[in-house]
Amino acid sequence: MSVYIIGGGVAGLAAAIGCIKRGLAVTLYESAPQLGGRCRSYRHDSFDAVLDNGSHAVLANNEAVNRYLGIIGASDRLQTNSRDGLNFVDLRDGKTWRFKLPRALWDSSSRPPETSTLDVLNGSRLMWGNPNASSVQILKATPSAIDKLWEPLCTSALNTPLAEADGRILSAVVRGMLGFSGLRLGLKLPRHSLTHTYIDPAAQWLQRKGANVRLQSPLREIIIKGGHVERLNFDHDTISIGTEDRVVLAVPPWSQLMTQTGIMTEHLKPSPIVNAHFQVVTTQASNFIGIVGGMSQWLWLRDGLATVTISAAEAHLNTDSDVIAGKIWAEIAPIFGVPNAPLPPAHVVKERRATLRHVLGINDLRATTKSHLANLILAGDWVKSGMPCTLESAIQSGFKAAALAVRPLRRF
């Protein structure tokens, strides 16, 4: 049996790894010159450093991420930002706090100013809230808790404003935060870059295991016959799919390949993310800081870089990148103690289709791993999982696709 994987992002890589672990022959096709998809790193002319396409933080107890890195021998390429809390700053009044669990339940200094124990406990309402209500309707939190706790958490995790967000998906994030760590927040970030952490070790592992990886190989057409994928047409190659072979489609939902296979995805709307990178000189240790009261939302310091992330960033897509960089720098420069410092080398990345927009009811509209075609399997962070589009859901979907690939066709 051979498995043909279309798409070399994290989901496709996880699917390839899972298939090889099960003894299957794997060929992976990627249309770009490099693997990684949206989880990629690159060099920019203005920087003496490697830039990431985005700030992909993961929770310490993300099981799929930990398993993936363990298999490819890259567990040590993540570093724990904090084992017991997250740092925040409010740009409007300069107040700072460290949100800690479980201390936030009884210690007011371990939660945002002007919030109560009940504001924190209200997160549990998401677990059994009305599935037809938005997150903000379920939480019933105070304005201060919405502003300084639940809105930042929801917007970053779901890339969707709290007023629109599906409460069931946000509840999955809350459960993940609590996890098995005794109510302790643990956040992990790459020590160096996304490619160094997630992509290069996977590519090297696949090469050692004999996988066939073909870059710059866009799939142009999927030929379907009798409820099966019969043929894959590439620019310079045609692959006939055997009766026992499988095809894993690990591409975004807005790919034209979805239309060819009859998979309904037009109701899935994207949500953008804007990232701004600044080359800085700072003595501060690597850190991840939440920001409220401004355009900036999260600040990540590492390797002489300051990276700011803005989620649900529709309002900024048509703004000139230089203007965005200037406004963000004016917000974060005081954090470094240099409020009047000139703008350093900066680079703004606008990812217009970063994730799904996780609006109310979206999970019921997402496609399942098992498609309506007998030998076609889907993978990607957008595939139905009950989780938001994250590295964890992408890798989890790839592993699930691999598990499905070994089943006999009659069980599809």
C-alpha positions as a Markdown table, in Angstrom:
| # | Residue | x | y | z |
|---|---|---|---|---|
| 1 | Met | 0.0 | 0.0 | 0.0 |
| 2 | Ser | 1.2 | 3.5 | -0.9 |
| 3 | Val | 0.1 | 6.8 | 0.6 |
| 4 | Tyr | 0.2 | 10.0 | -1.4 |
| 5 | Ile | 0.2 | 13.1 | 0.8 |
| 6 | Ile | -0.7 | 16.4 | -0.8 |
| 7 | Gly | 0.7 | 19.3 | 1.2 |
| 8 | Gly | 3.9 | 19.6 | 3.2 |
| 9 | Gly | 2.7 | 21.8 | 6.1 |
| 10 | Val | 2.7 | 20.5 | 9.7 |
| 11 | Ala | -0.5 | 18.4 | 9.1 |
| 12 | Gly | 1.0 | 16.7 | 6.0 |
| 13 | Leu | 4.3 | 16.1 | 7.8 |
| 14 | Ala | 2.5 | 14.5 | 10.8 |
| 15 | Ala | 0.5 | 12.3 | 8.4 |
| 16 | Ala | 3.7 | 11.2 | 6.7 |
| 17 | Ile | 5.4 | 10.4 | 10.0 |
| 18 | Gly | 2.3 | 8.5 | 11.2 |
| 19 | Cys | 2.1 | 6.5 | 8.0 |
| 20 | Ile | 5.8 | 5.5 | 8.0 |
| 21 | Lys | 5.5 | 4.5 | 11.7 |
| 22 | Arg | 2.8 | 2.1 | 10.5 |
| 23 | Gly | 5.0 | 0.6 | 7.8 |
| 24 | Leu | 3.4 | 2.4 | 4.8 |
| 25 | Ala | 5.3 | 3.7 | 1.7 |
| 26 | Val | 4.9 | 7.5 | 1.6 |
| 27 | Thr | 5.3 | 10.1 | -1.1 |
| 28 | Leu | 4.7 | 13.7 | 0.0 |
| 29 | Tyr | 4.1 | 16.5 | -2.5 |
| 30 | Glu | 4.5 | 20.2 | -1.7 |
| 31 | Ser | 3.8 | 23.0 | -4.2 |
| 32 | Ala | 6.3 | 25.5 | -2.5 |
| 33 | Pro | 10.1 | 25.3 | -2.7 |
| 34 | Gln | 10.2 | 24.5 | 1.0 |
| 35 | Leu | 8.2 | 22.5 | 3.6 |
| 36 | Gly | 6.2 | 24.0 | 6.4 |
| 37 | Gly | 3.2 | 25.8 | 4.9 |
| 38 | Arg | 2.2 | 28.6 | 7.3 |
| 39 | Cys | 4.6 | 27.2 | 9.9 |
| 40 | Arg | 7.7 | 28.6 | 8.2 |
| 41 | Ser | 10.8 | 30.7 | 8.8 |
| 42 | Tyr | 12.8 | 32.9 | 6.4 |
| 43 | Arg | 15.5 | 35.5 | 6.1 |
| 44 | His | 14.8 | 39.1 | 5.4 |
| 45 | Asp | 17.2 | 41.6 | 3.9 |
| 46 | Ser | 16.8 | 44.1 | 6.8 |
| 47 | Phe | 17.5 | 41.6 | 9.5 |
| 48 | Asp | 20.5 | 39.6 | 10.7 |
| 49 | Ala | 18.2 | 36.9 | 12.0 |
| 50 | Val | 15.7 | 34.3 | 10.9 |
| 51 | Leu | 12.1 | 35.5 | 11.0 |
| 52 | Asp | 9.0 | 33.3 | 11.6 |
| 53 | Asn | 5.8 | 33.7 | 9.7 |
| 54 | Gly | 4.0 | 33.9 | 13.0 |
| 55 | Ser | 4.3 | 33.4 | 16.8 |
| 56 | His | 3.2 | 29.8 | 17.2 |
| 57 | Ala | 3.1 | 29.2 | 21.0 |
| 58 | Val | 1.8 | 25.9 | 22.3 |
| 59 | Leu | 0.6 | 24.7 | 25.7 |
| 60 | Ala | 3.0 | 22.6 | 27.6 |
| 61 | Asn | 0.5 | 19.7 | 27.7 |
| 62 | Asn | -0.3 | 19.7 | 24.0 |
| 63 | Glu | -0.1 | 15.9 | 23.5 |
| 64 | Ala | 0.1 | 15.8 | 19.7 |
| 65 | Val | 2.9 | 18.5 | 19.6 |
| 66 | Asn | 4.9 | 16.7 | 22.2 |
| 67 | Arg | 4.5 | 13.3 | 20.5 |
| 68 | Tyr | 5.5 | 14.8 | 17.1 |
| 69 | Leu | 8.6 | 16.4 | 18.5 |
| 70 | Gly | 9.5 | 13.3 | 20.4 |
| 71 | Ile | 9.4 | 11.1 | 17.3 |
| 72 | Ile | 11.6 | 13.5 | 15.2 |
| 73 | Gly | 14.0 | 14.1 | 18.1 |
| 74 | Ala | 13.3 | 17.8 | 18.6 |
| 75 | Ser | 11.7 | 18.0 | 22.0 |
| 76 | Asp | 14.5 | 20.1 | 23.3 |
| 77 | Arg | 13.9 | 22.7 | 20.6 |
| 78 | Leu | 11.0 | 24.2 | 22.6 |
| 79 | Gln | 11.5 | 26.2 | 25.7 |
| 80 | Thr | 9.0 | 26.9 | 28.4 |
| 81 | Asn | 8.2 | 30.5 | 28.7 |
| 82 | Ser | 6.4 | 30.2 | 32.0 |
| 83 | Arg | 5.4 | 27.3 | 34.2 |
| 84 | Asp | 3.1 | 29.3 | 36.5 |
| 85 | Gly | 1.7 | 32.3 | 34.7 |
| 86 | Leu | 1.6 | 34.8 | 31.9 |
| 87 | Asn | 2.8 | 38.4 | 32.0 |
| 88 | Phe | 0.5 | 41.2 | 30.9 |
| 89 | Val | 0.7 | 45.0 | 30.6 |
| 90 | Asp | -2.1 | 47.5 | 30.0 |
| 91 | Leu | -0.9 | 50.3 | 27.7 |
| 92 | Arg | -3.6 | 52.7 | 29.0 |
| 93 | Asp | -2.4 | 53.0 | 32.5 |
| 94 | Gly | 0.9 | 51.1 | 32.5 |
| 95 | Lys | -0.3 | 48.5 | 35.0 |
| 96 | Thr | 1.3 | 45.0 | 34.9 |
| 97 | Trp | 0.2 | 41.7 | 36.3 |
| 98 | Arg | 1.0 | 38.0 | 36.1 |
| 99 | Phe | -1.9 | 35.8 | 35.6 |
| 100 | Lys | -1.3 | 32.6 | 37.6 |
| 101 | Leu | -3.4 | 29.5 | 38.2 |
| 102 | Pro | -4.6 | 28.4 | 40.7 |
| 103 | Arg | -3.5 | 31.5 | 42.7 |
| 104 | Ala | -5.8 | 33.7 | 40.7 |
| 105 | Leu | -8.7 | 32.1 | 42.5 |
| 106 | Trp | -7.7 | 33.6 | 45.9 |
| 107 | Asp | -4.9 | 36.1 | 45.2 |
| 108 | Ser | -6.0 | 39.3 | 43.6 |
| 109 | Ser | -2.3 | 40.1 | 42.6 |
| 110 | Ser | -2.3 | 36.9 | 40.4 |
| 111 | Arg | -5.2 | 38.1 | 38.2 |
| 112 | Pro | -6.0 | 41.2 | 36.2 |
| 113 | Pro | -6.8 | 44.4 | 38.1 |
| 114 | Glu | -10.4 | 45.0 | 39.0 |
| 115 | Thr | -11.4 | 41.3 | 38.5 |
| 116 | Ser | -12.6 | 38.8 | 41.0 |
| 117 | Thr | -12.4 | 35.1 | 41.8 |
| 118 | Leu | -15.8 | 34.7 | 40.1 |
| 119 | Asp | -14.5 | 36.3 | 36.9 |
| 120 | Val | -11.9 | 33.5 | 36.7 |
| 121 | Leu | -14.3 | 30.8 | 37.7 |
| 122 | Asn | -16.8 | 31.9 | 35.0 |
| 123 | Gly | -14.5 | 30.1 | 32.5 |
| 124 | Ser | -16.1 | 26.9 | 33.7 |
| 125 | Arg | -19.4 | 28.1 | 32.3 |
| 126 | Leu | -18.0 | 27.4 | 28.9 |
| 127 | Met | -17.9 | 23.7 | 29.7 |
| 128 | Trp | -21.7 | 23.3 | 29.8 |
| 129 | Gly | -22.9 | 26.6 | 28.3 |
| 130 | Asn | -25.6 | 26.9 | 25.7 |
| 131 | Pro | -24.1 | 25.6 | 22.4 |
| 132 | Asn | -26.2 | 28.2 | 20.5 |
| 133 | Ala | -24.7 | 31.2 | 22.5 |
| 134 | Ser | -21.5 | 33.0 | 21.8 |
| 135 | Ser | -18.6 | 32.9 | 24.3 |
| 136 | Val | -19.3 | 36.3 | 25.7 |
| 137 | Gln | -22.9 | 35.4 | 26.3 |
| 138 | Ile | -21.9 | 32.2 | 28.2 |
| 139 | Leu | -19.2 | 33.8 | 30.3 |
| 140 | Lys | -21.3 | 36.6 | 31.8 |
| 141 | Ala | -18.1 | 38.2 | 33.0 |
| 142 | Thr | -17.6 | 41.8 | 34.2 |
| 143 | Pro | -16.3 | 44.4 | 31.6 |
| 144 | Ser | -12.9 | 44.4 | 33.3 |
| 145 | Ala | -12.6 | 40.6 | 33.0 |
| 146 | Ile | -13.7 | 40.7 | 29.4 |
| 147 | Asp | -11.2 | 43.4 | 28.6 |
| 148 | Lys | -8.2 | 42.1 | 30.4 |
| 149 | Leu | -8.6 | 38.3 | 30.5 |
| 150 | Trp | -11.2 | 36.7 | 28.3 |
| 151 | Glu | -10.9 | 38.9 | 25.2 |
| 152 | Pro | -7.1 | 38.5 | 25.0 |
| 153 | Leu | -7.3 | 34.8 | 25.5 |
| 154 | Cys | -10.1 | 34.2 | 23.0 |
| 155 | Thr | -8.7 | 36.5 | 20.3 |
| 156 | Ser | -5.3 | 34.9 | 20.4 |
| 157 | Ala | -6.4 | 31.3 | 20.7 |
| 158 | Leu | -9.3 | 31.4 | 18.3 |
| 159 | Asn | -8.2 | 34.3 | 16.1 |
| 160 | Thr | -11.8 | 35.5 | 16.6 |
| 161 | Pro | -13.3 | 38.2 | 18.7 |
| 162 | Leu | -15.0 | 37.0 | 21.9 |
| 163 | Ala | -18.4 | 38.4 | 20.9 |
| 164 | Glu | -18.4 | 36.1 | 17.8 |
| 165 | Ala | -16.5 | 33.1 | 19.1 |
| 166 | Asp | -18.0 | 29.6 | 19.5 |
| 167 | Gly | -18.1 | 28.8 | 23.2 |
| 168 | Arg | -17.5 | 25.1 | 22.7 |
| 169 | Ile | -14.2 | 25.7 | 20.9 |
| 170 | Leu | -13.1 | 28.2 | 23.5 |
| 171 | Ser | -13.9 | 25.7 | 26.2 |
| 172 | Ala | -11.5 | 23.2 | 24.6 |
| 173 | Val | -8.8 | 25.9 | 25.0 |
| 174 | Val | -9.7 | 26.4 | 28.6 |
| 175 | Arg | -9.5 | 22.6 | 29.2 |
| 176 | Gly | -6.2 | 22.5 | 27.5 |
| 177 | Met | -4.9 | 25.3 | 29.7 |
| 178 | Leu | -5.9 | 23.4 | 32.8 |
| 179 | Gly | -4.9 | 20.0 | 31.4 |
| 180 | Phe | -3.0 | 17.7 | 33.7 |
| 181 | Ser | -0.7 | 20.2 | 35.3 |
| 182 | Gly | -2.7 | 21.0 | 38.3 |
| 183 | Leu | -4.2 | 24.3 | 37.1 |
| 184 | Arg | -0.7 | 25.7 | 36.1 |
| 185 | Leu | -0.3 | 27.6 | 32.9 |
| 186 | Gly | 2.6 | 26.3 | 30.8 |
| 187 | Leu | 3.4 | 28.0 | 27.5 |
| 188 | Lys | 6.2 | 26.7 | 25.1 |
| 189 | Leu | 7.9 | 28.6 | 22.3 |
| 190 | Pro | 10.7 | 27.7 | 19.8 |
| 191 | Arg | 14.2 | 28.3 | 21.1 |
| 192 | His | 15.1 | 29.6 | 17.7 |
| 193 | Ser | 12.7 | 29.4 | 14.7 |
| 194 | Leu | 9.7 | 27.5 | 13.6 |
| 195 | Thr | 11.6 | 25.8 | 10.8 |
| 196 | His | 14.4 | 24.8 | 13.1 |
| 197 | Thr | 11.9 | 23.4 | 15.6 |
| 198 | Tyr | 9.1 | 21.7 | 13.6 |
| 199 | Ile | 10.2 | 21.4 | 10.0 |
| 200 | Asp | 13.9 | 20.6 | 9.5 |
| 201 | Pro | 13.9 | 17.8 | 12.0 |
| 202 | Ala | 10.8 | 16.3 | 10.4 |
| 203 | Ala | 12.3 | 16.5 | 6.9 |
| 204 | Gln | 15.5 | 14.8 | 8.1 |
| 205 | Trp | 13.5 | 12.1 | 9.9 |
| 206 | Leu | 11.5 | 11.4 | 6.8 |
| 207 | Gln | 14.6 | 11.2 | 4.6 |
| 208 | Arg | 16.2 | 8.7 | 7.0 |
| 209 | Lys | 13.1 | 6.6 | 6.9 |
| 210 | Gly | 13.0 | 6.5 | 3.1 |
| 211 | Ala | 10.0 | 8.8 | 2.4 |
| 212 | Asn | 9.8 | 10.4 | -1.0 |
| 213 | Val | 9.4 | 14.2 | -0.6 |
| 214 | Arg | 8.8 | 16.2 | -3.8 |
| 215 | Leu | 9.0 | 20.0 | -3.5 |
| 216 | Gln | 7.7 | 22.4 | -6.1 |
| 217 | Ser | 5.2 | 19.8 | -7.2 |
| 218 | Pro | 1.7 | 21.4 | -7.3 |
| 219 | Leu | -1.2 | 19.1 | -7.8 |
| 220 | Arg | -3.3 | 20.4 | -10.6 |
| 221 | Glu | -6.1 | 17.9 | -10.9 |
| 222 | Ile | -7.7 | 15.1 | -9.0 |
| 223 | Ile | -9.5 | 12.5 | -11.2 |
| 224 | Ile | -12.4 | 10.7 | -9.4 |
| 225 | Lys | -14.1 | 7.6 | -10.7 |
| 226 | Gly | -16.6 | 5.4 | -8.9 |
| 227 | Gly | -16.3 | 7.1 | -5.5 |
| 228 | His | -12.5 | 6.7 | -5.5 |
| 229 | Val | -9.6 | 8.9 | -6.4 |
| 230 | Glu | -8.3 | 7.3 | -9.6 |
| 231 | Arg | -5.5 | 9.7 | -10.7 |
| 232 | Leu | -3.4 | 12.7 | -9.6 |
| 233 | Asn | -2.2 | 15.0 | -12.3 |
| 234 | Phe | 0.8 | 17.2 | -11.5 |
| 235 | Asp | 2.6 | 19.6 | -13.9 |
| 236 | His | 5.1 | 17.0 | -15.0 |
| 237 | Asp | 3.8 | 13.7 | -13.7 |
| 238 | Thr | 0.6 | 11.6 | -13.4 |
| 239 | Ile | 0.1 | 9.2 | -10.6 |
| 240 | Ser | -2.4 | 6.3 | -11.0 |
| 241 | Ile | -3.8 | 5.4 | -7.6 |
| 242 | Gly | -3.9 | 1.7 | -6.9 |
| 243 | Thr | -6.9 | -0.1 | -5.4 |
| 244 | Glu | -5.3 | -0.3 | -2.0 |
| 245 | Asp | -3.6 | 3.1 | -2.1 |
| 246 | Arg | -4.6 | 6.2 | -0.1 |
| 247 | Val | -4.5 | 9.9 | -0.8 |
| 248 | Val | -4.2 | 12.4 | 2.1 |
| 249 | Leu | -5.2 | 15.9 | 1.2 |
| 250 | Ala | -3.5 | 18.2 | 3.7 |
| 251 | Val | -4.2 | 21.6 | 2.1 |
| 252 | Pro | -6.2 | 24.7 | 3.3 |
| 253 | Pro | -10.0 | 24.6 | 2.9 |
| 254 | Trp | -9.9 | 27.3 | 0.3 |
| 255 | Ser | -7.7 | 25.3 | -2.0 |
| 256 | Gln | -9.3 | 24.7 | -5.5 |
| 257 | Leu | -8.6 | 21.0 | -4.8 |
| 258 | Met | -11.5 | 21.0 | -2.4 |
| 259 | Thr | -13.9 | 22.0 | -5.2 |
| 260 | Gln | -12.5 | 19.2 | -7.4 |
| 261 | Thr | -13.2 | 16.6 | -4.8 |
| 262 | Gly | -16.7 | 17.9 | -3.9 |
| 263 | Ile | -15.8 | 18.8 | -0.4 |
| 264 | Met | -17.9 | 21.7 | 0.8 |
| 265 | Thr | -15.8 | 24.4 | 2.3 |
| 266 | Glu | -17.2 | 27.7 | 1.0 |
| 267 | His | -19.0 | 28.3 | 4.3 |
| 268 | Leu | -15.6 | 28.3 | 6.1 |
| 269 | Lys | -14.4 | 31.9 | 6.4 |
| 270 | Pro | -10.7 | 32.8 | 7.0 |
| 271 | Ser | -9.4 | 35.2 | 9.7 |
| 272 | Pro | -6.2 | 37.1 | 9.3 |
| 273 | Ile | -3.2 | 37.6 | 11.6 |
| 274 | Val | -0.6 | 40.4 | 11.4 |
| 275 | Asn | 2.9 | 39.9 | 12.7 |
| 276 | Ala | 5.5 | 42.7 | 13.1 |
| 277 | His | 9.2 | 41.9 | 13.6 |
| 278 | Phe | 11.6 | 44.5 | 15.1 |
| 279 | Gln | 15.4 | 44.1 | 15.4 |
| 280 | Val | 16.2 | 45.2 | 18.9 |
| 281 | Val | 19.0 | 45.2 | 21.4 |
| 282 | Thr | 17.7 | 44.3 | 24.9 |
| 283 | Thr | 19.0 | 42.7 | 28.0 |
| 284 | Gln | 15.6 | 41.2 | 28.8 |
| 285 | Ala | 15.4 | 37.4 | 28.7 |
| 286 | Ser | 13.2 | 35.6 | 26.2 |
| 287 | Asn | 9.7 | 36.4 | 27.2 |
| 288 | Phe | 6.1 | 36.3 | 26.0 |
| 289 | Ile | 4.0 | 39.3 | 27.1 |
| 290 | Gly | 0.3 | 39.9 | 26.7 |
| 291 | Ile | -0.7 | 43.5 | 25.8 |
| 292 | Val | -4.1 | 45.1 | 26.3 |
| 293 | Gly | -5.4 | 48.5 | 25.5 |
| 294 | Gly | -3.7 | 49.0 | 22.2 |
| 295 | Met | -3.2 | 47.6 | 18.7 |
| 296 | Ser | -0.5 | 45.1 | 19.9 |
| 297 | Gln | -1.7 | 41.9 | 21.5 |
| 298 | Trp | 1.3 | 39.7 | 22.2 |
| 299 | Leu | 5.0 | 40.5 | 22.4 |
| 300 | Trp | 7.6 | 37.9 | 22.1 |
| 301 | Leu | 11.3 | 38.7 | 22.8 |
| 302 | Arg | 14.0 | 36.3 | 21.5 |
| 303 | Asp | 17.3 | 36.3 | 19.7 |
| 304 | Gly | 17.5 | 40.1 | 19.3 |
| 305 | Leu | 14.0 | 40.2 | 17.9 |
| 306 | Ala | 10.7 | 41.7 | 19.2 |
| 307 | Thr | 7.7 | 40.1 | 17.5 |
| 308 | Val | 4.2 | 41.5 | 17.9 |
| 309 | Thr | 1.1 | 39.5 | 17.0 |
| 310 | Ile | -2.3 | 40.9 | 16.2 |
| 311 | Ser | -5.0 | 38.3 | 15.8 |
| 312 | Ala | -8.4 | 38.8 | 14.1 |
| 313 | Ala | -6.6 | 41.6 | 12.2 |
| 314 | Glu | -9.2 | 42.5 | 9.5 |
| 315 | Ala | -9.0 | 46.2 | 10.5 |
| 316 | His | -5.3 | 46.4 | 9.6 |
| 317 | Leu | -5.1 | 44.5 | 6.3 |
| 318 | Asn | -5.4 | 47.6 | 4.2 |
| 319 | Thr | -3.2 | 49.8 | 6.3 |
| 320 | Asp | 0.3 | 50.4 | 5.0 |
| 321 | Ser | 2.9 | 48.2 | 6.6 |
| 322 | Asp | 5.1 | 51.1 | 7.6 |
| 323 | Val | 2.2 | 52.7 | 9.4 |
| 324 | Ile | 1.5 | 49.5 | 11.2 |
| 325 | Ala | 5.2 | 49.2 | 12.2 |
| 326 | Gly | 5.3 | 52.7 | 13.5 |
| 327 | Lys | 2.2 | 52.4 | 15.6 |
| 328 | Ile | 3.3 | 49.1 | 17.1 |
| 329 | Trp | 6.7 | 50.4 | 17.9 |
| 330 | Ala | 5.3 | 53.4 | 19.7 |
| 331 | Glu | 3.3 | 51.0 | 21.9 |
| 332 | Ile | 6.1 | 48.6 | 22.7 |
| 333 | Ala | 9.2 | 50.9 | 23.0 |
| 334 | Pro | 8.2 | 51.9 | 26.5 |
| 335 | Ile | 8.2 | 48.3 | 27.5 |
| 336 | Phe | 12.0 | 48.3 | 26.7 |
| 337 | Gly | 12.4 | 51.6 | 28.7 |
| 338 | Val | 13.1 | 53.6 | 25.5 |
| 339 | Pro | 9.8 | 55.4 | 24.7 |
| 340 | Asn | 11.4 | 57.9 | 22.4 |
| 341 | Ala | 13.6 | 55.5 | 20.5 |
| 342 | Pro | 13.5 | 55.7 | 16.7 |
| 343 | Leu | 11.9 | 52.9 | 14.7 |
| 344 | Pro | 14.4 | 50.0 | 14.3 |
| 345 | Pro | 14.5 | 47.8 | 11.2 |
| 346 | Ala | 11.0 | 46.3 | 11.0 |
| 347 | His | 9.1 | 43.9 | 8.8 |
| 348 | Val | 5.3 | 43.3 | 8.8 |
| 349 | Val | 3.7 | 40.1 | 7.7 |
| 350 | Lys | 0.0 | 40.0 | 6.8 |
| 351 | Glu | -1.3 | 36.4 | 6.7 |
| 352 | Arg | -4.8 | 37.0 | 5.2 |
| 353 | Arg | -5.9 | 33.4 | 5.6 |
| 354 | Ala | -4.2 | 32.5 | 8.8 |
| 355 | Thr | -6.9 | 30.3 | 10.4 |
| 356 | Leu | -10.7 | 29.7 | 10.3 |
| 357 | Arg | -12.9 | 32.4 | 11.8 |
| 358 | His | -14.2 | 30.3 | 14.8 |
| 359 | Val | -17.7 | 31.8 | 14.8 |
| 360 | Leu | -20.7 | 30.2 | 16.5 |
| 361 | Gly | -21.5 | 26.8 | 15.0 |
| 362 | Ile | -18.3 | 26.6 | 12.9 |
| 363 | Asn | -17.3 | 23.1 | 14.2 |
| 364 | Asp | -20.5 | 21.6 | 12.8 |
| 365 | Leu | -19.5 | 22.9 | 9.4 |
| 366 | Arg | -15.9 | 21.6 | 9.3 |
| 367 | Ala | -15.2 | 18.5 | 7.2 |
| 368 | Thr | -14.3 | 15.3 | 8.9 |
| 369 | Thr | -11.0 | 13.3 | 8.4 |
| 370 | Lys | -12.9 | 10.6 | 6.6 |
| 371 | Ser | -14.1 | 12.0 | 3.3 |
| 372 | His | -17.0 | 10.8 | 1.1 |
| 373 | Leu | -14.5 | 9.3 | -1.3 |
| 374 | Ala | -13.3 | 5.8 | -0.2 |
| 375 | Asn | -9.6 | 6.4 | -0.5 |
| 376 | Leu | -9.3 | 10.1 | 0.3 |
| 377 | Ile | -8.5 | 11.3 | 3.8 |
| 378 | Leu | -8.4 | 14.9 | 5.0 |
| 379 | Ala | -5.8 | 16.5 | 7.3 |
| 380 | Gly | -5.3 | 20.1 | 8.5 |
| 381 | Asp | -5.9 | 22.3 | 11.4 |
| 382 | Trp | -9.3 | 23.2 | 9.9 |
| 383 | Val | -10.6 | 19.7 | 9.9 |
| 384 | Lys | -13.3 | 19.0 | 12.5 |
| 385 | Ser | -11.8 | 18.4 | 15.9 |
| 386 | Gly | -13.6 | 20.5 | 18.4 |
| 387 | Met | -10.4 | 22.6 | 18.7 |
| 388 | Pro | -9.3 | 25.9 | 17.2 |
| 389 | Cys | -6.8 | 26.0 | 14.3 |
| 390 | Thr | -3.5 | 25.6 | 16.0 |
| 391 | Leu | -0.3 | 23.5 | 15.7 |
| 392 | Glu | -1.8 | 21.0 | 18.1 |
| 393 | Ser | -4.9 | 20.5 | 15.9 |
| 394 | Ala | -2.9 | 20.4 | 12.7 |
| 395 | Ile | -0.5 | 17.7 | 14.0 |
| 396 | Gln | -3.4 | 15.8 | 15.7 |
| 397 | Ser | -5.3 | 15.7 | 12.3 |
| 398 | Gly | -2.2 | 14.4 | 10.6 |
| 399 | Phe | -1.8 | 11.5 | 13.1 |
| 400 | Lys | -5.5 | 10.8 | 12.8 |
| 401 | Ala | -5.2 | 10.6 | 9.0 |
| 402 | Ala | -2.4 | 8.1 | 9.3 |
| 403 | Ala | -4.4 | 5.9 | 11.6 |
| 404 | Leu | -7.3 | 6.0 | 9.1 |
| 405 | Ala | -5.0 | 5.1 | 6.2 |
| 406 | Val | -4.2 | 1.7 | 7.5 |
| 407 | Arg | -7.8 | 0.6 | 7.8 |
| 408 | Pro | -9.3 | -1.5 | 5.0 |
| 409 | Leu | -11.3 | 0.4 | 2.4 |
| 410 | Arg | -14.5 | -1.3 | 3.4 |
| 411 | Arg | -14.3 | 0.3 | 6.9 |
| 412 | Phe | -14.1 | 3.8 | 5.5 |
